Amino acid sequence: MTLTEPEYQDCVWYRNGMRAKQKAARLSHEAAEPMFIVHDKRTGMFGVGAGGNEPSWCHESRGFKLLRVIRPKEN
C-alpha cells in the first residue's frame, strides 16, 4: 500500500497531545505504516496522519509544527 501526500483534512485532530501520541502509536503498530503528529499553533490542536515525512502543508509560517514521526517497531 502506498500513501499519497496527506492533506490537512486527512488528519484526525485531538485537543489532548497525549491522546494524539497514543493514537498515532496504536495506528502505526496496527497498520504497519509510519504516522506523523503535527501541532496547529493557532488552534492548539494535534493532528495525526499517515506518512513518514513532514507534510508539504506543515510549515512554521502557516502555524503548523511537526512534532514527531512514529514508525512501527515490527512489520
N, CA and C atoms as a LAMMPS dump frame, in Angstrom:
ITEM: TIMESTEP
0
ITEM: NUMBER OF ATOMS
225
ITEM: BOX BOUNDS ff ff ff
-5.0000000000000000e+02 5.0000000000000000e+02
-5.0000000000000000e+02 5.0000000000000000e+02
-5.0000000000000000e+02 5.0000000000000000e+02
ITEM: ATOMS id mol type element x y z
1 1 1 N 0.84 -1.177 0
2 1 2 C 0 0 0
3 1 3 C 0.885 1.24 0
4 2 1 N 0.713 2.097 -0.953
5 2 2 C 1.479 3.333 -0.995
6 2 3 C 0.584 4.478 -0.545
7 3 1 N 1.177 5.388 0.12
8 3 2 C 0.439 6.542 0.621
9 3 3 C 0.759 7.758 -0.228
10 4 1 N -0.253 8.507 -0.599
11 4 2 C -0.032 9.759 -1.301
12 4 3 C 0.219 10.854 -0.275
13 5 1 N 0.603 12.009 -0.735
14 5 2 C 0.867 13.14 0.157
15 5 3 C -0.408 13.505 0.917
16 6 1 N -0.381 13.442 2.256
17 6 2 C -1.594 13.737 3.031
18 6 3 C -1.942 15.229 2.986
19 7 1 N -3.21 15.511 3.014
20 7 2 C -3.713 16.878 3.065
21 7 3 C -4.057 17.22 4.512
22 8 1 N -4.278 18.483 4.75
23 8 2 C -4.676 18.961 6.078
24 8 3 C -5.922 18.229 6.564
25 9 1 N -6.867 17.991 5.658
26 9 2 C -8.129 17.357 6.027
27 9 3 C -7.971 15.861 6.279
28 10 1 N -6.855 15.257 5.884
29 10 2 C -6.639 13.826 6.071
30 10 3 C -6.221 13.467 7.493
31 11 1 N -6.004 14.447 8.328
32 11 2 C -5.588 14.198 9.71
33 11 3 C -6.801 14.045 10.618
34 12 1 N -6.589 13.31 11.705
35 12 2 C -7.566 13.26 12.796
36 12 3 C -7.021 14.199 13.857
37 13 1 N -7.858 15.116 14.328
38 13 2 C -7.397 16.172 15.227
39 13 3 C -7.87 15.935 16.651
40 14 1 N -6.957 16.173 17.587
41 14 2 C -7.215 15.981 19.017
42 14 3 C -6.82 17.241 19.781
43 15 1 N -7.515 17.511 20.869
44 15 2 C -7.142 18.619 21.754
45 15 3 C -6.041 18.205 22.716
46 16 1 N -6.01 16.932 23.063
47 16 2 C -5.053 16.409 24.025
48 16 3 C -3.857 15.795 23.292
49 17 1 N -2.66 16.328 23.527
50 17 2 C -1.461 15.85 22.867
51 17 3 C -1.103 14.419 23.218
52 18 1 N -1.339 14.017 24.46
53 18 2 C -1.041 12.639 24.871
54 18 3 C -1.953 11.653 24.146
55 19 1 N -3.207 12.02 23.998
56 19 2 C -4.142 11.159 23.278
57 19 3 C -3.733 11.02 21.811
58 20 1 N -3.266 12.106 21.207
59 20 2 C -2.792 12.053 19.819
60 20 3 C -1.579 11.131 19.695
61 21 1 N -0.665 11.21 20.648
62 21 2 C 0.526 10.359 20.628
63 21 3 C 0.145 8.89 20.757
64 22 1 N -0.758 8.575 21.681
65 22 2 C -1.192 7.199 21.886
66 22 3 C -1.908 6.651 20.651
67 23 1 N -2.75 7.473 20.04
68 23 2 C -3.479 7.044 18.844
69 23 3 C -2.51 6.806 17.69
70 24 1 N -1.537 7.685 17.511
71 24 2 C -0.561 7.523 16.434
72 24 3 C 0.254 6.248 16.632
73 25 1 N 0.654 5.961 17.857
74 25 2 C 1.421 4.748 18.142
75 25 3 C 0.596 3.502 17.861
76 26 1 N -0.649 3.511 18.263
77 26 2 C -1.511 2.355 18.033
78 26 3 C -1.773 2.144 16.542
79 27 1 N -2.075 3.219 15.828
80 27 2 C -2.327 3.101 14.395
81 27 3 C -1.078 2.656 13.637
82 28 1 N 0.065 3.166 14.037
83 28 2 C 1.317 2.775 13.391
84 28 3 C 1.567 1.282 13.57
85 29 1 N 1.307 0.788 14.757
86 29 2 C 1.505 -0.637 15.041
87 29 3 C 0.512 -1.496 14.25
88 30 1 N -0.762 -1.1 14.253
89 30 2 C -1.794 -1.897 13.594
90 30 3 C -1.689 -1.859 12.073
91 31 1 N -1.363 -0.7 11.512
92 31 2 C -1.294 -0.558 10.055
93 31 3 C 0.09 -0.864 9.488
94 32 1 N 1.088 -0.974 10.354
95 32 2 C 2.479 -1.188 9.936
96 32 3 C 2.927 -0.085 8.979
97 33 1 N 2.488 1.136 9.252
98 33 2 C 2.846 2.328 8.479
99 33 3 C 3.274 3.436 9.443
100 34 1 N 4.202 4.294 9.026
101 34 2 C 4.553 5.423 9.894
102 34 3 C 3.405 6.424 9.998
103 35 1 N 3.313 7.065 11.143
104 35 2 C 2.294 8.08 11.405
105 35 3 C 2.989 9.342 11.916
106 36 1 N 2.496 10.504 11.498
107 36 2 C 3.081 11.76 11.974
108 36 3 C 2.109 12.458 12.916
109 37 1 N 2.688 13.304 13.772
110 37 2 C 1.901 14.147 14.672
111 37 3 C 2.321 15.587 14.422
112 38 1 N 1.356 16.441 14.127
113 38 2 C 1.619 17.863 13.928
114 38 3 C 0.843 18.669 14.957
115 39 1 N 1.321 19.858 15.232
116 39 2 C 0.657 20.76 16.176
117 39 3 C 0.226 22.009 15.424
118 40 1 N -1.053 22.338 15.518
119 40 2 C -1.588 23.568 14.95
120 40 3 C -1.501 24.618 16.048
121 41 1 N -0.559 25.534 15.922
122 41 2 C -0.306 26.521 16.972
123 41 3 C -1.458 27.504 17.139
124 42 1 N -2.216 27.741 16.078
125 42 2 C -3.318 28.703 16.163
126 42 3 C -4.491 28.162 16.981
127 43 1 N -4.814 26.889 16.79
128 43 2 C -5.971 26.313 17.49
129 43 3 C -5.575 25.483 18.702
130 44 1 N -4.304 25.095 18.79
131 44 2 C -3.845 24.259 19.881
132 44 3 C -4.145 22.781 19.68
133 45 1 N -4.616 22.408 18.495
134 45 2 C -4.971 21.022 18.207
135 45 3 C -3.755 20.235 17.728
136 46 1 N -3.823 18.903 17.908
137 46 2 C -2.767 17.993 17.479
138 46 3 C -3.343 17.078 16.403
139 47 1 N -2.698 17.036 15.247
140 47 2 C -3.179 16.217 14.143
141 47 3 C -2.364 14.951 13.984
142 48 1 N -3.045 13.847 13.709
143 48 2 C -2.405 12.559 13.46
144 48 3 C -2.747 12.154 12.037
145 49 1 N -1.715 11.805 11.275
146 49 2 C -1.934 11.392 9.895
147 49 3 C -0.934 10.342 9.472
148 50 1 N -1.212 9.686 8.356
149 50 2 C -0.341 8.631 7.838
150 50 3 C 0.754 9.248 6.989
151 51 1 N 1.983 8.82 7.234
152 51 2 C 3.113 9.28 6.441
153 51 3 C 4.384 9.292 7.255
154 52 1 N 5.494 9.14 6.552
155 52 2 C 6.778 9.056 7.218
156 52 3 C 7.592 10.328 7.18
157 53 1 N 7.056 11.377 6.563
158 53 2 C 7.773 12.648 6.448
159 53 3 C 6.849 13.801 6.817
160 54 1 N 7.46 14.964 6.941
161 54 2 C 6.664 16.168 7.197
162 54 3 C 5.809 16.471 5.971
163 55 1 N 4.504 16.671 6.15
164 55 2 C 3.642 17.009 5.011
165 55 3 C 4.029 18.361 4.415
166 56 1 N 3.75 18.537 3.136
167 56 2 C 4.123 19.781 2.453
168 56 3 C 3.395 20.999 3.023
169 57 1 N 2.223 20.812 3.589
170 57 2 C 1.456 21.93 4.125
171 57 3 C 1.869 22.311 5.543
172 58 1 N 2.74 21.544 6.153
173 58 2 C 3.154 21.764 7.544
174 58 3 C 4.366 22.686 7.582
175 59 1 N 4.117 23.988 7.765
176 59 2 C 5.183 24.988 7.829
177 59 3 C 4.986 25.877 9.044
178 60 1 N 6.091 26.285 9.623
179 60 2 C 6.033 27.223 10.764
180 60 3 C 5.308 28.502 10.365
181 61 1 N 5.514 28.967 9.127
182 61 2 C 4.885 30.211 8.682
183 61 3 C 3.365 30.083 8.597
184 62 1 N 2.855 28.88 8.436
185 62 2 C 1.413 28.644 8.387
186 62 3 C 0.843 28.294 9.762
187 63 1 N 1.696 28.195 10.764
188 63 2 C 1.234 27.923 12.117
189 63 3 C 1.243 26.455 12.496
190 64 1 N 1.922 25.616 11.716
191 64 2 C 1.989 24.185 11.997
192 64 3 C 3.413 23.782 12.329
193 65 1 N 3.547 22.784 13.188
194 65 2 C 4.866 22.272 13.539
195 65 3 C 4.802 20.745 13.605
196 66 1 N 5.741 20.078 12.936
197 66 2 C 5.834 18.63 13.027
198 66 3 C 6.434 18.283 14.376
199 67 1 N 5.716 17.489 15.154
200 67 2 C 6.209 17.104 16.466
201 67 3 C 6.985 15.798 16.417
202 68 1 N 6.454 14.833 15.668
203 68 2 C 7.072 13.517 15.709
204 68 3 C 6.555 12.64 14.577
205 69 1 N 7.411 11.722 14.124
206 69 2 C 7.002 10.654 13.226
207 69 3 C 7.176 9.352 13.994
208 70 1 N 6.116 8.601 14.115
209 70 2 C 6.161 7.325 14.826
210 70 3 C 6.194 6.206 13.784
211 71 1 N 7.212 5.385 13.867
212 71 2 C 7.381 4.274 12.924
213 71 3 C 7.053 2.96 13.632
214 72 1 N 6.482 2.019 12.892
215 72 2 C 6.168 0.725 13.521
216 72 3 C 7.442 0.001 13.939
217 73 1 N 7.39 -0.687 15.05
218 73 2 C 8.564 -1.395 15.547
219 73 3 C 8.823 -2.668 14.766
220 74 1 N 7.759 -3.326 14.293
221 74 2 C 7.886 -4.569 13.539
222 74 3 C 6.956 -4.529 12.357
223 75 1 N 7.368 -5.158 11.289
224 75 2 C 6.495 -5.288 10.104
225 75 3 C 6.139 -6.735 9.893
